[in-house]
Each structure stands twice: as structure tokens, then as C-alpha cells.
Amino acid sequence: MAPLVPRMHVFEIADFPWFPNFLRAYFQAALTAAWTTHVPILQSSSPASLVAGLLTTHLGDNRTETNIHDYVFIDFCAGGGGPTPSIERHVNIDQQRENIELPEPVQFVLTDLHPHVELWSQAATQSPNLSYVRESVDASRAPRDLTARYTRQGKKKVFRLFNLAFHHFDDALARRILRDTVEGSHGFG
Ligand SMILES: C[S@@+](CC[C@H](N)C(=O)[O-])C[C@H]1O[C@@H](n2cnc3c(N)ncnc32)[C@H](O)[C@@H]1O
């Protein structure tokens, strides 16, 4: 069914290839701060911790048969890290705090069309469960070797994370990303 109001696809200046990378890094760092800041009274917790709670609630924790530990989370538009390093801590550390017996920590991987390796490497030093891909990764053409690394021998399922990102894609690109996700039978959120 055709939408009542046609979708308006505008642009963000930092998406242009000519936009200086050092300015893009500032822009991304500001977004990461917005994800991870908790404003008392106004917010019950930071947006990143709310996302971690949603993922655990919907995928299940170690008390359910299929659960969040079946997945590896690949952030396909990680920017400066966004909420993912914080989600990782909440998912892995909060369950430990609640004395839920963990099979193994849940792994998170940062990727982007414009990789922010410096910011990601700093974040990765804080957790052994956070890694990143140095090379540019296009979300619409997820490298098979990246996803297969985790799905080989039915080891893990891939969950593709898109935090504050899907509005960047026009309809054709969004379709390609969704098709690529469905073809790999990956989770998506
Ligand atoms: C608004 S930023 C969000 C960054 C981060 N997820 C956050 O929430 O702070 C959107 C990101 O999408 C990335 N991006 C845009 N098109 C992409 C594509 N085709 N493949 C991978 N990343 C893409 C941009 O480089 C940018 O880092």
C-alpha cells in the first residue's frame, strides 16, 4: 500500500564523502555522549541502557532456552561507537550482577562505512567483548566473511544493529540492506 504522505529523504552533511573526517569524529562523539548520558529526574536511565534492557527482554537471558547469548551483535553504522560499547557493558555486566549464570559473554562488533578506528580502539580497550573492523563496511553489502566468522558451524546467529542510522538510507538502499539481512537469516534492530 502506498504511504499517505510520501517519505521525505533529506541528507546529513557528514554523509558526504568530502566532509572532513576529523569533524565527522566530533559529530559522532557528540552522538555517543547523548546515548550514554543519564539525566536524573528526566530519564530513568541512559538511552543505551534502555536498548540493552529491550534486547535482553526480547531475546531472553540465560534463563530462557533461546536467548541473547545465541547472538553476536554487529553494529553496521557504529559512527563513533554510539550506544554499542555501553549496551555491551549493560548486557554482560548487569546479568553478572543479577547472578545470572552466563555461558560466555555476548560479543559486539563495530563497523561503519567511515570507520572511526581511533575512537573504537579506545572503546575496545575497555572490554574483551568489543571488537571492530578497520576497513570500510557497507551495510548493504555485508561481507560474507565477516558474518560467516560467527555463524560457522552454527556457532552463533548474527544480529545486525542499526542505531540512529536507518534514516540515512533512501528506499532503494534500505531495501538492499533488508534483503541482505533476510538472505543471511540475521536478526535486525
Ligand atoms: C547518525 S550516525 C549514527 C552513529 C551511531 N550509530 C550513533 O548512534 O551514534 C549514522 C552512521 O551511519 C553510517 N552509514 C551511512 N551509510 C552507511 C552504509 N551504507 N553502510 C554503513 N554505514 C553507513 C555513517 O557513516 C554514520 O556513521
The ligand as an SDF file (V2000), in Angstrom:
LIG
                    3D

 27 29  0  0  0  0  0  0  0  0999 V2000
   23.9110    9.2780   12.6660 C   0  0  0  0  0  0  0  0  0  0  0  0
   25.2960    8.1990   12.5350 S   0  0  0  0  0  0  0  0  0  0  0  0
   24.9150    7.0960   13.8630 C   0  0  0  0  0  0  0  0  0  0  0  0
   26.1420    6.6160   14.5570 C   0  0  0  0  0  0  0  0  0  0  0  0
   25.9210    5.7570   15.7940 C   0  0  0  0  0  0  0  0  0  0  0  0
   25.2030    4.5440   15.4750 N   0  0  0  0  0  0  0  0  0  0  0  0
   25.1870    6.5150   16.8800 C   0  0  0  0  0  0  0  0  0  0  0  0
   24.0390    6.2100   17.1360 O   0  0  0  0  0  0  0  0  0  0  0  0
   25.7890    7.4180   17.4640 O   0  0  0  0  0  0  0  0  0  0  0  0
   24.9700    7.1770   11.1060 C   0  0  0  0  0  0  0  0  0  0  0  0
   26.1620    6.3660   10.6410 C   0  0  0  0  0  0  0  0  0  0  0  0
   25.7410    5.5810    9.5140 O   0  0  0  0  0  0  0  0  0  0  0  0
   26.8700    5.4120    8.6850 C   0  0  0  0  0  0  0  0  0  0  0  0
   26.4480    4.9610    7.3540 N   0  0  0  0  0  0  0  0  0  0  0  0
   25.7440    5.6500    6.4300 C   0  0  0  0  0  0  0  0  0  0  0  0
   25.5550    4.8900    5.3340 N   0  0  0  0  0  0  0  0  0  0  0  0
   26.1390    3.6720    5.5720 C   0  0  0  0  0  0  0  0  0  0  0  0
   26.2760    2.4640    4.8260 C   0  0  0  0  0  0  0  0  0  0  0  0
   25.7920    2.3160    3.5960 N   0  0  0  0  0  0  0  0  0  0  0  0
   26.9400    1.4240    5.4000 N   0  0  0  0  0  0  0  0  0  0  0  0
   27.4570    1.5490    6.6400 C   0  0  0  0  0  0  0  0  0  0  0  0
   27.3580    2.6720    7.3890 N   0  0  0  0  0  0  0  0  0  0  0  0
   26.7130    3.7190    6.8580 C   0  0  0  0  0  0  0  0  0  0  0  0
   27.5300    6.7780    8.7050 C   0  0  0  0  0  0  0  0  0  0  0  0
   28.8890    6.7120    8.3220 O   0  0  0  0  0  0  0  0  0  0  0  0
   27.3430    7.1870   10.1770 C   0  0  0  0  0  0  0  0  0  0  0  0
   28.4660    6.8450   10.9490 O   0  0  0  0  0  0  0  0  0  0  0  0
  1  2  1  0
  2  3  1  0
  2 10  1  0
  3  4  1  0
  4  5  1  0
  5  6  1  0
  5  7  1  0
  7  8  2  0
  7  9  1  0
 10 11  1  0
 11 12  1  0
 11 26  1  0
 12 13  1  0
 13 14  1  0
 13 24  1  0
 14 15  1  0
 14 23  1  0
 15 16  2  0
 16 17  1  0
 17 18  1  0
 17 23  2  0
 18 19  1  0
 18 20  2  0
 20 21  1  0
 21 22  2  0
 22 23  1  0
 24 25  1  0
 24 26  1  0
 26 27  1  0
M  CHG  2   2   1   9  -1
M  END
$$$$
